[in-house]
Amino acid sequence: MQRNMRVNKHWNKKFGMFDLVNTTILLLFSIICLYPFVNILALSFNTGLDSMRGGITVIPRELTFANFIVVFRNGLVLNAYKVTIARTIIGTVTMLSVTAMVAYGLSEPALPFKKPIMIYILITMLFSGGLIPLYLVLRGLKLTNTFSVFIVPGMFSAWTCMVMKSSFQQIPISLKEAMRMDGGNEFDILRHIVIPVSMPMFAALALFSAVGHWNDWFSGAYFVRSNNLMPVQTYLMHIMSTDVSSLAEKMSLGTATTANVSADALSSGGISKVTSMSLKMAIVVIGTAPILLVYPFVQRFFVKGVLIGSIKE
């Protein structure tokens, strides 16, 4: 008995030390990863001229909202936000809807030509036609330089379809049969049984899709030419490559093309202390903060939603 107690005490001490070391290492790693974001946030709320002195770490030295005021004066930023929010919502809803219908059909054992369809979908996950064929197809469908170019190409996701299919196959067949006996069709089964049971999975996949739409700058850079269709991430990319000597003046007048501006345009409300670098920090915060705020509300769905369909009983 005493020997077992000594052994247990030894193991508890050993694992207690392991937990301590492991927690310390992970905590330090988290701080290292988090620091750049906190530093950017501090710089965005600090006056630009003061930031040029250096020494800003995690707390602004001269607190100001001038950087954000200048950014939101620019009409293109607000319009880019509208485009990004619209494409994120519409794109996520349409992708989940179309992919769910395809996945539900593939989850049914009686589906004709099920195997060839599965092979065809899997091929699209492994091989891509490339940028030029994609552009030619989109141009042939008259989607380029339209809002639809952000929605239509992403209405179906092969990876999402595979995850949904595995999840739908775990739903008891008796529930579906009961709905059919009550006169329900396949759409009724999908709407009243499959989707409610799979809500954690849908929440996790919706977040993945929303993040993809929000962070996508590629489509706006290559498939649209109008500034009115430019998403916020594409606009952010353009701002980051703008001539730093005139960025503040350009944005303060609400245009991205004006080059010659009087210094008086930046003289009110502390805006005279705005610099191009402080504006860039503010734009980075504006571009990333909204999607980051969504994570806490759907975090509880992550583990359960992603693992659904991965384990067979």
Backbone torsions as a table, in degrees:
resi	resn	phi	psi	omega
1	MET	NA	-48.5	-179.4
2	GLN	-64.4	-36.2	179.0
3	ARG	-64.3	-42.8	178.8
4	ASN	-62.9	-37.4	179.4
5	MET	-66.1	-39.3	178.3
6	ARG	-65.7	-40.5	178.9
7	VAL	-63.5	-44.8	179.8
8	ASN	-63.6	-39.8	179.2
9	LYS	-64.3	-39.4	179.4
10	HIS	-63.6	-45.6	-179.6
11	TRP	-66.2	-41.2	178.6
12	ASN	-61.8	-40.6	178.9
13	LYS	-66.8	-38.8	-179.3
14	LYS	-65.5	-49.1	-179.2
15	PHE	-71.3	-30.0	175.3
16	GLY	-63.7	-41.7	177.0
17	MET	-66.7	-39.3	177.6
18	PHE	-62.1	-44.7	178.9
19	ASP	-61.7	-39.5	-179.6
20	LEU	-64.3	-48.0	179.8
21	VAL	-65.0	-43.5	-179.0
22	ASN	-62.6	-44.7	179.7
23	THR	-64.0	-39.9	179.6
24	THR	-63.9	-44.6	-179.6
25	ILE	-64.1	-45.0	-179.9
26	LEU	-65.6	-36.3	178.0
27	LEU	-65.1	-44.4	177.6
28	LEU	-63.5	-40.3	178.7
29	PHE	-64.0	-40.2	178.6
30	SER	-64.2	-40.6	178.9
31	ILE	-64.2	-41.1	179.4
32	ILE	-62.6	-41.1	180.0
33	CYS	-72.2	-33.3	-175.3
34	LEU	-81.9	-28.1	-173.7
35	TYR	-56.7	-45.2	-179.6
36	PRO	-57.9	-38.3	-180.0
37	PHE	-68.1	-41.9	178.8
38	VAL	-66.1	-37.5	178.9
39	ASN	-64.8	-42.2	176.9
40	ILE	-61.7	-41.3	178.5
41	LEU	-62.4	-42.3	178.9
42	ALA	-64.6	-42.3	-180.0
43	LEU	-66.0	-33.7	-179.1
44	SER	-69.6	-27.1	179.7
45	PHE	-98.8	9.1	179.1
46	ASN	-109.7	148.4	177.8
47	THR	-61.8	140.4	-174.2
48	GLY	-63.1	-42.9	-179.2
49	LEU	-64.5	-36.3	178.0
50	ASP	-70.5	-34.8	179.4
51	SER	-63.8	-27.8	-179.6
52	MET	-66.2	-19.3	176.8
53	ARG	-73.1	-19.2	-178.0
54	GLY	84.0	177.7	176.7
55	GLY	90.5	-0.5	177.9
56	ILE	-81.4	124.5	-179.3
57	THR	-114.0	-83.4	-177.2
58	VAL	-120.6	-5.6	-178.5
59	ILE	-129.2	130.9	177.3
60	PRO	-63.2	141.0	179.1
61	ARG	-87.2	-37.7	175.5
62	GLU	-127.2	95.3	-174.5
63	LEU	-65.2	134.7	178.2
64	THR	-157.4	153.2	174.4
65	PHE	-109.0	9.1	-174.5
66	ALA	-61.0	-37.1	-179.4
67	ASN	-60.5	-43.5	-179.4
68	PHE	-72.7	-32.9	177.9
69	ILE	-62.6	-44.6	179.8
70	VAL	-63.9	-42.2	-179.0
71	VAL	-62.9	-45.8	-176.2
72	PHE	-78.2	-10.2	170.1
73	ARG	-69.0	-25.2	-177.3
74	ASN	-77.1	117.7	-178.3
75	GLY	-63.3	-29.2	179.9
76	LEU	-67.1	-32.6	178.7
77	VAL	-65.9	-46.7	179.7
78	LEU	-63.8	-41.1	178.3
79	ASN	-66.2	-39.2	177.7
80	ALA	-62.7	-36.3	176.0
81	TYR	-63.4	-43.3	179.5
82	LYS	-61.5	-43.7	179.0
83	VAL	-62.4	-44.6	-177.7
84	THR	-67.0	-43.7	179.0
85	ILE	-63.0	-43.4	-179.5
86	ALA	-63.8	-45.8	-178.6
87	ARG	-68.9	-32.6	178.9
88	THR	-66.0	-46.5	-178.9
89	ILE	-69.0	-52.9	-177.5
90	ILE	-65.5	-43.5	-178.9
91	GLY	-63.7	-39.7	179.6
92	THR	-67.9	-45.0	-178.7
93	VAL	-64.4	-46.1	-178.8
94	THR	-67.3	-39.5	179.1
95	MET	-62.2	-47.0	179.8
96	LEU	-64.2	-38.7	-177.8
97	SER	-67.0	-51.8	-177.8
98	VAL	-66.5	-44.7	-178.4
99	THR	-65.9	-35.9	179.1
100	ALA	-64.7	-39.6	178.9
101	MET	-65.6	-41.2	178.3
102	VAL	-66.5	-44.2	-178.8
103	ALA	-64.6	-37.3	179.3
104	TYR	-65.3	-41.1	177.1
105	GLY	-63.1	-41.2	179.5
106	LEU	-70.3	-21.7	179.4
107	SER	-79.2	-12.8	179.7
108	GLU	-84.7	125.6	-177.8
109	PRO	-62.6	-27.1	-175.0
110	ALA	-86.4	6.1	-178.3
111	LEU	-66.7	125.7	178.0
112	PRO	-67.9	145.8	177.5
113	PHE	56.0	35.5	-177.4
114	LYS	-64.2	-44.5	-177.0
115	LYS	-65.0	-48.3	177.1
116	PRO	-59.9	-36.7	178.7
117	ILE	-65.1	-41.9	178.8
118	MET	-62.6	-42.1	179.6
119	ILE	-63.4	-42.8	179.7
120	TYR	-60.8	-42.6	179.6
121	ILE	-67.4	-40.5	179.6
122	LEU	-64.8	-33.8	179.0
123	ILE	-62.7	-38.6	179.7
124	THR	-66.3	-22.9	176.9
125	MET	-77.9	-23.2	-174.8
126	LEU	-99.6	-28.2	-174.3
127	PHE	-130.0	144.5	178.4
128	SER	-127.6	146.6	180.0
129	GLY	-73.9	-21.7	-179.4
130	GLY	102.7	173.4	-174.7
131	LEU	-69.0	-45.0	-175.4
132	ILE	-65.1	-49.3	175.8
133	PRO	-58.9	-38.0	178.2
134	LEU	-62.5	-43.2	179.7
135	TYR	-64.6	-40.7	179.8
136	LEU	-64.2	-39.2	178.2
137	VAL	-65.9	-46.2	-179.7
138	LEU	-63.9	-38.7	177.9
139	ARG	-68.3	-38.7	177.1
140	GLY	-63.2	-32.8	177.2
141	LEU	-85.7	2.7	179.7
142	LYS	59.3	40.5	178.5
143	LEU	-99.4	-20.2	-178.4
144	THR	-65.3	144.7	-179.1
145	ASN	60.8	30.7	173.2
146	THR	-132.8	160.8	178.9
147	PHE	-65.5	-27.2	-177.8
148	SER	-63.4	-21.1	-179.3
149	VAL	-66.7	-20.8	176.8
150	PHE	-83.2	-17.1	-171.4
151	ILE	-107.9	-54.0	-170.2
152	VAL	-60.9	-47.5	-178.6
153	PRO	-62.0	-23.3	-178.2
154	GLY	-104.4	17.1	-178.3
155	MET	-71.7	-16.5	177.0
156	PHE	-133.6	134.6	178.2
157	SER	-123.3	121.0	-178.0
158	ALA	-64.6	-44.0	-179.5
159	TRP	-64.3	-43.6	178.1
160	THR	-62.4	-37.3	178.7
161	CYS	-62.4	-41.6	179.5
162	MET	-65.4	-39.7	178.6
163	VAL	-65.3	-45.2	179.8
164	MET	-64.2	-42.5	-179.2
165	LYS	-59.0	-46.4	179.3
166	SER	-62.8	-37.0	179.2
167	SER	-69.1	-44.2	-178.1
168	PHE	-64.9	-30.8	-178.8
169	GLN	-69.2	-17.6	179.2
170	GLN	-87.2	-7.8	178.3
171	ILE	-72.7	130.5	-178.0
172	PRO	-56.1	133.6	-179.7
173	ILE	-64.0	-28.8	-178.2
174	SER	-60.0	-33.6	178.2
175	LEU	-65.4	-41.4	179.4
176	LYS	-68.0	-42.1	-179.9
177	GLU	-63.7	-38.2	178.1
178	ALA	-62.5	-40.9	178.1
179	MET	-65.6	-39.4	178.9
180	ARG	-66.6	-38.1	178.6
181	MET	-66.4	-27.1	177.8
182	ASP	-84.7	3.7	176.9
183	GLY	95.4	7.5	-179.5
184	GLY	-79.8	145.8	176.5
185	ASN	-94.6	-174.4	-176.0
186	GLU	-66.3	-34.1	177.6
187	PHE	-67.8	-35.1	176.2
188	ASP	-65.0	-40.9	178.6
189	ILE	-63.2	-43.9	179.9
190	LEU	-63.9	-40.6	-173.7
191	ARG	-80.1	-36.2	-172.8
192	HIS	-101.1	-17.9	-177.0
193	ILE	-119.9	-58.3	-171.3
194	VAL	-64.7	-51.2	-177.0
195	ILE	-65.7	-47.4	178.7
196	PRO	-60.2	-38.7	-180.0
197	VAL	-68.2	-30.0	-174.4
198	SER	-101.7	21.0	-176.2
199	MET	-58.7	-41.0	176.6
200	PRO	-57.9	-40.5	177.8
201	MET	-65.8	-43.3	179.9
202	PHE	-62.7	-38.1	179.6
203	ALA	-64.2	-43.9	179.6
204	ALA	-66.1	-44.2	-180.0
205	LEU	-68.4	-33.1	177.4
206	ALA	-64.0	-39.1	178.7
207	LEU	-65.3	-44.0	178.6
208	PHE	-58.9	-44.2	179.8
209	SER	-66.3	-42.4	-179.5
210	ALA	-63.3	-42.1	177.9
211	VAL	-63.3	-40.5	178.7
212	GLY	-62.7	-43.4	178.8
213	HIS	-67.5	-42.0	-177.0
214	TRP	-65.5	-39.1	-175.3
215	ASN	-88.8	-3.6	-175.6
216	ASP	-74.7	115.3	173.3
217	TRP	-106.2	-16.7	-172.9
218	PHE	-63.0	-48.4	-177.0
219	SER	-62.1	-42.2	179.5
220	GLY	-68.1	-27.1	-177.9
221	ALA	-81.8	-30.9	-172.1
222	TYR	-113.7	-22.8	-172.3
223	PHE	-110.7	-6.3	176.5
224	VAL	-130.4	149.6	179.7
225	ARG	-116.2	-21.0	-177.3
226	SER	-80.6	135.9	176.6
227	ASN	-64.5	-26.2	-179.8
228	ASN	-71.1	-14.3	178.9
229	LEU	-106.7	8.0	-175.6
230	MET	-78.8	122.6	175.7
231	PRO	-70.4	165.3	-174.9
232	VAL	-66.0	-34.7	-179.5
233	GLN	-70.6	-35.2	174.8
234	THR	-67.0	-40.7	177.4
235	TYR	-64.1	-38.6	176.6
236	LEU	-60.9	-41.8	178.6
237	MET	-62.1	-41.4	179.0
238	HIS	-65.9	-39.8	179.9
239	ILE	-64.6	-41.7	-178.0
240	MET	-64.8	-22.0	179.2
241	SER	-102.7	6.6	-180.0
242	THR	-75.7	152.6	177.0
243	ASP	-57.5	116.7	-173.1
244	VAL	-65.7	-21.5	-175.9
245	SER	-72.4	-21.4	-176.1
246	SER	-126.4	9.0	-176.3
247	LEU	-62.1	-47.1	-177.6
248	ALA	-60.7	-43.7	-179.6
249	GLU	-65.6	-41.0	-179.9
250	LYS	-61.2	-47.0	-174.6
251	MET	-73.7	-29.6	-177.9
252	SER	-65.5	-24.9	179.0
253	LEU	-94.9	3.2	177.1
254	GLY	77.2	23.7	178.7
255	THR	-140.0	152.6	179.1
256	ALA	-103.6	9.2	-175.4
257	THR	-122.0	-14.0	-177.9
258	THR	-73.2	131.4	-176.1
259	ALA	-106.7	-37.8	-175.5
260	ASN	-102.2	114.4	-175.3
261	VAL	-135.9	141.4	176.6
262	SER	-72.1	146.4	179.0
263	ALA	-67.6	-19.1	179.1
264	ASP	-65.6	-20.7	-179.3
265	ALA	-65.8	-18.2	-176.8
266	LEU	-113.7	18.6	-169.4
267	SER	-92.3	-7.7	-174.1
268	SER	-101.9	148.5	172.0
269	GLY	62.1	28.6	179.5
270	GLY	78.6	3.4	-178.0
271	ILE	-71.3	-18.4	177.1
272	SER	-64.1	-18.1	179.7
273	LYS	-92.8	5.5	179.2
274	VAL	-76.9	139.7	175.5
275	THR	-123.5	168.0	179.9
276	SER	-62.1	-38.1	-178.9
277	MET	-68.8	-39.4	178.1
278	SER	-66.5	-33.7	175.7
279	LEU	-65.5	-41.0	179.0
280	LYS	-63.7	-39.4	177.4
281	MET	-63.4	-40.6	178.7
282	ALA	-65.2	-39.2	-179.9
283	ILE	-67.6	-37.6	176.6
284	VAL	-61.4	-43.7	178.8
285	VAL	-63.5	-44.9	-179.5
286	ILE	-62.7	-35.4	-178.1
287	GLY	-77.1	-23.7	-174.8
288	THR	-110.0	-28.0	-173.5
289	ALA	-60.7	-45.7	-176.1
290	PRO	-57.6	-44.4	-178.0
291	ILE	-71.9	-29.6	177.4
292	LEU	-68.5	-31.9	-179.7
293	LEU	-69.7	-15.9	-179.6
294	VAL	-78.9	-29.3	-173.7
295	TYR	-55.6	-46.0	-177.4
296	PRO	-59.6	-26.9	-176.0
297	PHE	-81.7	-20.4	-178.9
298	VAL	-117.9	5.4	-176.7
299	GLN	-61.8	-35.2	-177.8
300	ARG	-66.8	-15.0	179.3
301	PHE	-90.7	-10.5	-170.2
302	PHE	-58.6	-62.7	-172.4
303	VAL	-63.1	-49.6	-177.9
304	LYS	-65.5	-42.2	-176.2
305	GLY	-68.1	-41.0	-177.0
306	VAL	-76.3	-33.4	-177.0
307	LEU	-81.6	-13.3	178.0
308	ILE	-61.0	127.4	-179.3
309	GLY	92.7	-8.6	-178.3
310	SER	-89.2	-16.9	-177.3
311	ILE	-121.7	129.2	178.2
312	LYS	-103.8	135.5	177.8
313	GLU	-107.4	NA	NA
